[in-house]
Amino acid sequence: FPGMNPWLELGWENAHSKLLTYIADSINEALPPDLRVRTEEGVTIGNAGTDQPSRRRPDVSVIESWKQGVPPQWQPQEARGVLLAEPDQIVAEEEIPPRWIEITDRTGRLITAIELLSPSNKGHERQEYKLRQHRYLESHVNLVEIDLLLCGSHTVAVSPDMLRPANGSARYLVCVVRDSAPKQREIYHLPLRERLKPIRIPLRPADQDVILDLQPLIDRCYQTGRYWQTDYTRPLPQPLNAEDTAWATALLQQA
């Protein structure tokens, strides 16, 4: 594909993790010496007696290594003279914590937040993501939202009514909100059939923007993730229209 590969959505958890690292490294090389970029991670903490769990970022995580990659199996305790109900099924449900990129100064003050959207951001955790988005905008920091997913609801910080019509063809989207112009939105339309164009990452008003070229990072993710092994007969989470399907099919047959 000349730009974004829509089949990356099928393994987005792995691609998302790789892209965040590649984006952070790319930006770090161009930052002023007193700024730094970090990949952040949030975790959910359930509070007793409250309906709404809180999300925090840990300073230290304590984890257990599974022997030979096999998770420990839960075993029911023996009942002492009491007839207990036994579970009909035991399943493993893995929660993927949200991850994003922050650019801070040497004091830790947040300058720019970069969100690479995931299916959960545009799906079942959309409300939580919108709250985080609102906090960024209220805190007067730069916000860059990169949406390389065709699936899910519209989520970036601009009304869909304000966007230029897509003419039926699939496209990706980047929304940039600058602290110096909080009511303006810089929109990058990234069509499916074109190379991903470089975008501007704002810093402080006196700093030059950092140019982030997404296409080499997508290509690197494709190579390191060995995505040529993907089963391209699998249906996409968001089907392409007839014209885009015919275009993608021709590319895959040629490859």
Residue pairs with C-beta under 8 A, 6 or more apart in sequence:
1 248
1 251
2 193
2 194
2 195
3 172
3 190
3 191
3 192
3 193
3 194
3 195
3 196
3 215
3 218
4 148
4 172
4 190
4 192
4 196
4 218
5 218
5 222
5 227
6 150
6 170
6 192
6 236
6 240
6 248
7 227
7 230
7 232
7 234
7 236
8 15
8 148
8 218
8 221
8 222
8 227
9 119
9 149
9 150
9 151
9 236
9 237
9 238
10 230
10 234
10 236
10 237
11 225
11 227
11 230
12 118
12 119
12 149
13 96
13 118
14 225
15 221
15 225
15 227
16 99
16 116
16 118
17 99
18 220
18 221
18 224
18 225
19 116
19 148
19 217
19 218
19 221
20 39
20 99
20 100
20 101
20 116
21 39
22 217
22 220
22 221
23 101
23 114
23 116
23 212
23 214
23 217
24 37
24 38
24 39
24 101
26 212
26 213
26 217
27 37
27 101
27 103
27 114
27 201
27 210
27 212
28 36
28 37
30 210
30 211
31 37
31 103
31 203
31 210
32 203
32 207
34 105
34 106
35 103
35 104
35 105
35 106
35 111
35 203
35 207
36 103
36 104
36 105
36 106
37 101
37 102
37 103
38 101
38 102
38 104
39 99
39 100
39 101
40 57
40 99
40 100
40 101
40 102
41 57
41 58
41 97
41 98
41 99
42 55
42 56
42 57
42 97
42 98
42 99
43 55
43 56
43 57
43 58
43 97
44 53
44 54
44 55
44 95
44 97
45 53
45 54
45 55
45 56
46 53
47 53
47 54
55 98
55 128
64 72
66 72
71 92
74 90
76 84
76 86
76 87
96 118
96 120
98 118
98 120
98 121
98 125
98 129
98 132
100 113
100 114
100 115
100 116
101 113
101 114
101 115
101 116
102 110
102 112
102 113
102 114
103 110
103 111
103 112
103 113
103 114
103 201
103 203
104 110
104 111
105 111
110 139
110 141
111 141
111 142
111 203
111 204
112 141
112 142
112 143
112 144
112 201
112 202
112 203
113 136
113 141
113 142
113 143
113 144
114 144
114 146
114 201
115 121
115 129
115 133
115 143
115 144
115 145
115 146
116 146
116 148
117 129
117 145
117 146
117 147
117 148
117 149
117 152
117 155
117 156
118 149
119 149
119 151
119 152
119 237
120 126
120 129
121 129
121 152
121 155
122 129
122 147
122 149
122 151
122 152
122 153
122 154
122 155
123 151
123 152
123 153
126 152
126 153
126 155
129 155
130 155
133 143
133 145
133 157
136 143
136 177
137 143
137 157
137 177
137 182
140 179
140 182
141 179
142 176
142 177
142 178
142 179
142 201
142 202
142 203
143 157
143 175
143 176
143 177
144 174
144 175
144 176
144 177
144 199
144 201
144 202
145 155
145 156
145 157
145 174
145 175
145 176
146 174
146 199
146 214
147 155
147 156
147 172
147 173
147 174
147 175
148 172
148 190
148 214
148 218
149 172
149 237
149 238
150 170
150 172
150 192
150 236
150 237
150 238
150 240
151 236
151 237
151 238
152 238
154 160
156 173
156 175
157 175
157 177
157 185
158 175
158 185
158 187
162 185
163 173
163 187
163 189
164 187
164 189
166 189
168 241
168 243
169 191
169 192
169 193
169 241
169 243
169 244
170 191
170 192
170 238
170 240
170 241
170 244
171 189
171 190
171 191
171 192
172 189
172 190
172 191
172 192
172 196
173 187
173 188
173 189
173 190
174 187
174 188
174 190
174 199
175 185
175 186
175 187
175 188
176 185
176 186
176 187
176 188
176 199
176 200
176 201
176 202
177 184
177 185
177 186
178 184
178 186
178 202
179 202
179 205
180 202
180 205
186 200
188 197
188 199
190 196
190 197
190 214
192 240
192 244
193 244
193 247
195 215
196 213
196 214
196 215
196 218
197 214
197 215
198 211
198 212
198 213
198 214
198 215
199 211
199 212
199 214
200 209
200 210
200 211
200 212
201 209
201 210
201 211
201 212
202 209
203 209
203 210
221 227
222 228
232 252
239 245
240 248
